[in-house]
Amino acid sequence: LAQINARAPGVVRSLKVDVGSRVKKGETLLVIDSPSIGADRARLAAAKTRVTTAEQNLTRQQRLVNEGLAAQQVLLPAEQERSAAQAEYDALRTSLTIMGAGGGGAGAYTLTAPIEGVVTQRNVTIGKQVDSEQVLLEVVDTRSLWADADVNEVDLPRIATGQPVTLLFDALPDRELKGSISYVAPAVDPQTRSAKVRVPLQNADGSLRANMFGQARIAASEAKPRLVVPRAALQRVEDTYLVFVRVSNTEFETRRTKLGLSEGDLVEVQSGVKAGEDVVTTGSFLLKTETSKESIGAGCCEAD
């Protein structure tokens, strides 16, 4: 996306495009007449005359030195004047070229398209006075877009650049698009507890449009086995999560656990429970309420 501003205050003399126009990079969009550009062109002409005069004077001084009619020292001021005049001329010419006023006359300068694309906004008409603060035109290149997916913070450890992504858009129900992650945001949104993941997409046919909604399926780069328990098996006591493990038909053992990722009704348990052990789901809250330091052991629920 490119927003086109006036480079110097002036009046729009001609307008070459309208909303919907497809433009190529470097194509003329509009021409503006500016008094400041006219003044710079006048200074450029004066600077060119100064360069010519300085070169002629240096040539004359060099001839006098060669004929023995002048000392060698007279060349230094002449060379300095020629260098200063040339520097002034080059600076003015470069400035006018950057402004789009490299050719032509008077105070006109040209604004061209910085990218190839389609004109999506036009906030200017012929004869309008404009300045550098206004956005005159907007050009958008929709041949390549990106999808921003919101990933929950608990899933971020499994997300990395380069991972393949399948995208489904509500407006394109029969089409799947493929891409890969190019960027993972370094910060989590404090409101949604999610982070942005960016996927570049090619859009040669123009079927994708800005602000479409959809879903992203991200394939993890490596699958690691995880021990999970039903969410109903977890009971929280202050900052500690407990799981009750059955050791016999009538006995249960309280275990402090460290939790990992969650998915639906399942929660990863990183410590406190071993694979194959039976954990209490229905009735675990009742066990928690009947638990006391005397029956389970002093300090069972205290933080380390």
Stockholm file with secondary structure:
# STOCKHOLM 1.0

chainA/1-304         LAQINARAPGVVRSLKVDVGSRVKKGETLLVIDSPSIGADRARLAAAKTRVTTAEQNLTRQQRLVNEGLAAQQVLLPAEQERSAAQAEYDALRTSLTIMGAGGGGAGAYTLTAPIEGVVTQRNVTIGKQVDSEQVLLEVVDTRSLWADADVNEVDLPRIATGQPVTLLFDALPDRELKGSISYVAPAVDPQTRSAKVRVPLQNADGSLRANMFGQARIAASEAKPRLVVPRAALQRVEDTYLVFVRVSNTEFETRRTKLGLSEGDLVEVQSGVKAGEDVVTTGSFLLKTETSKESIGAGCCEAD
#=GR chainA/1-304 SS CEEEECSSCEEEEEECCCTTCEECTTCEEEEEECHHHHHHHHHHHHHHHHHHHHHHHHHHHHHHHHTTSSCGGGHHHHHHHHHHHHHHHHHHHHHHHHTTCSSSSTTEEEEECSSSEEEEEECCCTTCEECTTSEEEEEECTTEEEEEEEEEGGGGGGCCTTCEEEEEETTEEEEEEEEECCEECSSCCTTTCEEEEEEEEECTTCCCCTTCCEEEEECCSSCCCCCEEEGGGCEEETTEEEEEEESSSSCEEEEEEEEEEEETTEEEEEESCCTTCCBCCTTHHHHHHHCCHHHHCTTTTSCC
#=GC SS_cons         CEEEECSSCEEEEEECCCTTCEECTTCEEEEEECHHHHHHHHHHHHHHHHHHHHHHHHHHHHHHHHTTSSCGGGHHHHHHHHHHHHHHHHHHHHHHHHTTCSSSSTTEEEEECSSSEEEEEECCCTTCEECTTSEEEEEECTTEEEEEEEEEGGGGGGCCTTCEEEEEETTEEEEEEEEECCEECSSCCTTTCEEEEEEEEECTTCCCCTTCCEEEEECCSSCCCCCEEEGGGCEEETTEEEEEEESSSSCEEEEEEEEEEEETTEEEEEESCCTTCCBCCTTHHHHHHHCCHHHHCTTTTSCC
//
